[in-house]
Amino acid sequence: MNKQKRITEHPVLGRMQDREEVTFTFDGHTYKGFKGDTIASALLANGVRRLRVHEETGTPRGIYCNIGHCFECRTTVDGADGVRACLTPIREGMEVKSGQKEALPLDSQHHDAHKLPKTYADFAKQEAGDPHV
Ligand code: FES
């Protein structure tokens, strides 16, 4: 952990050297943070900025709002998907994985969008076998 990327003394948080170290993994690599760190802050202090990739394009994603609103920091924590790294405190032994590229249900590159029903009524007709939908 690079302590140069940290605030070492803070009037509210206290001195960094007094905080308890926490060990966790991210994509199989072991990192250390401090008790009270979020996953995002601990990874950032370790130089990790990419938390996942965009589901459709595969472009890197990381911290954006850092207050839990945008969901750009989604990770998988101990098997649970969609965990916001900016809100979730690290725990000893926590296993964090980056979000991976996954197919979207309406991915226009992999589906014939014009064949999808526009309304629920069309969907119901399609399900009933109506060829005029
Ligand atoms: S960075 Fe926006 S929800 Fe985590």
Boltz pocket constraint, residues with backbone or C-beta under 6 A from the ligand:
constraints:
  - pocket:
      binder: B
      contacts: [[A, 62], [A, 63], [A, 64], [A, 65], [A, 66], [A, 67], [A, 68], [A, 69], [A, 70], [A, 71], [A, 72], [A, 73], [A, 74], [A, 84], [A, 85], [A, 86], [A, 87]]
      max_distance: 6.0
